[in-house]
Amino acid sequence: MARIKKILIIGGGIGGLSAAIAVRRAGIAVDLVEINKEWNVYHVGIVVQGNALRALAALGVVDQCLAAGFPYNGLEFRDIGGRLLADIPGIKIAAGLPSELGLTRPALHKVLSQAALAAGVVVRLGTSVTDIRETVDGVNVKLTGGSSDAYDLVVGADGVSSKTRTTLFGDALNPKFTGQGVWRYNVPRPPELTRAVMYMGLERGKCGFIPLTADTGYLLLVQAESGARIPEEKLAQCFRERLARCTGVMAQLRDKITDSSLVVYRPLQALFMPAPWHKGRVLLIGDAVHATTPHLGQGAAQAMEDGVVLGELLAEDAPLQQLMLAFMQRRYERCKLIFDASLQIGEWEQHPTSDADPAGLMARMIEVFARPI
């Protein structure tokens, strides 16, 4: 029987919700606080690879995600003219599941949030933590609005700019700009595009397409950036101009980028926190400790895996510090390997070398994703 009886999760994103569901499935009471009053996410897509599908199956929500998305198998690398460079098959980790799934972020958020509420997670929106104070046998937490409660464990899942991380470890560790930015825009799905495809050959970057549903997908561009602010009203024009060299279907899709308010652009930041990720009875997970770039499509997957592993461990009858050490043993090296490989692809895109092999590295990493967690 679990020794942990009640936990608080700070942050209602993918990592926080995955942890909440997994811990509730272990029979432990969960409160979750989310700083945003409106519990929503921006409308772009996410690549759900085999290991993420495995995590969603462990959370009991994989069928709902499959119904909401577009299953496919593998990834193509092509040159900017459309010539096939590499065909990388996906790995089907679990019987009956595809190797990949395209899914909108709002659809994933809906599935996870509904599952958390149905499991009995107590969610407080528009709420943040003002004080965390450890006691002999627990943690006292004060919230905005003046309320307070006691917990056996606090989990910080509050993202790359985590205030929980700063509270625990100070402000010396901050996310770093990688030199690239990512652009995304939802478009109708052409019938011939039935899997993920990346087009290489743009200056210091790449573009691509990910299917999301039977009718939709999204265009993406990852490219070197100066860091200068781009006026919001010019985002669509700028996105189209950066895809000027595209031909064929990508040129047709490029011309559908018309509404700057629907362009999702962000500079890429990365952060990997040295061990340990816990201090006393407070643990950090997800982007709060391993915020990676999107080159391997693994940011959300690794946050989900954090949640699944945490739920499995907290169900055990063992001292908390032993469980925290076990968490680090199962998560640290795996997350670091994926983090480093993702950064390497971004470096190759910005500073090409004779030995650069992004497709080969992607193929090797897909085998890593399939390993047990």
Residue, then its C-alpha position, 0 to 999 in steps of 0.5 A: m500500500a502506498r505511503i503517500k496519501k495526498i499530493l499537490i501538482i503545480g501546473g495543468g499542462i501535459g506533464g501535470l495532467s499525466a502525473a495527476i491521472a497516473v497518481r490517482r490510478a494509484g489510489i492517491a488523492v491529488d490536488l492540481v493548481e493551474i495559474n491560468k483562469e482559462w484552461n486552454v491551449y493554443h491550436v496547433g498540433i503535436v506528434v504522438q510517437g509510439n512511446a507517447l502512445r504507450a504512456l497514454a495507454a498506461l493512463g487509460v486514454v489512448d483510445q480517446c486520443l486515437a479517435a481524435g487524431f490521425p494514425y500514421n506510420g513513420l517519417e519521410f525526409r525529402d529535399i526541397g524539390g520533393r526527392l526522397l532522401a530517407d524513409i524511416p519506419g516507425i516502431k509499433i511498441a504496443a499491439g493494436l497501436p500505430s507507430e505515430l499519431g497526429l493530434t491537435r493540442p486542444a484535443l489532447h488537452k481535452v482528453l487528459s483534462q476530462a480524464a483527470l476530472a473523472a478520476g477525482v483530481v481536484v482542480r483549481l484554476g487561476t491559482s498559484v502557490t505563494d509559499i512552500r514550507e516543509t515540515v517533519d512529515g509533510v509540506n505546507v503550501k499556501l495558495t493565492g487567495g489565502s488558502s493553505d493545505a498540507y501534502d505528502l509531496v508537491v510536484g512542480a510541472d509548471g513548465v520551462s519558466s517554472k517558478t517552483r524550480t526557482t523557489l527550490f534551486g534559485d534563479a541560476l538555471n534559466p532556459k537558453f535560446t538555441g538560435q532557432g525558432v519554430w513556426r506552425y500553421n494549420v491547413p487542410r490535409p492534402p489526400e496524398l500526405t498521409r504521414a509526417v514529412m520533412y523537407m531539407g534544404l532551406e537555409r539553416g533549417k527545414c520545413g514539413f507537414i504533420p497530419l492531424t485529422a482526416d481533414t487537417g494537418y499543420l505546416l511547420l518551419v524550424q529555422a535560425e532566427s536573429g532573436a528580433r521581434i517579428p510584428e504580429e501582423k506580419l507573421a503570415q507574410c514572413f512565414r510565406e516568404r521563408l517557404a518561397r523555395c518550396t515546390g509542389v504540394m508544399a507550395q500549394l500549402r504555403d499559399k494558405i498561410t493567410d491569417s497572422s493571428l493563426v500563426v504560432y511562432r516561438p523562439l526555441q528555448a532549451l533547459f536541462m537541469p542537473a540531478p537531483w530534480h527533487k529537494g525534500r518533498v518537492l519534485l520537478i517534472g516535464d519542461a521544468v527540468h528537461a525542456t527540449t527542442p521539437h526536433l525529435g517530437q519528444g517534449a510532450a512524450q517525456a512529460m507523459e513518461d514522467g507522470v506514468v513513472l511517478g504514478e508507478l513509484l508512488a504506489e509502492d510501500a517505500p520511503l519517499q526519498q527512496l522513491m525519488l531516487a528511483f525516479m531519477q534512476r529511471r528518468y535522468e539518463r533517458c531524458k538527457l539522451i533525448f535532450d542532447a540528440s534533439l539539440q544536435i539536430g538543431e545544431w546541424e541545421q544551423h551549422p552543417t558539417s560533413d558528418a551531419d546525419p539528422a535522418g540517421l540520428m532520428a532513426r536511431m533515436i526512434e529505437v531509443f524511444a521504444r525502450p522500456i521506461 
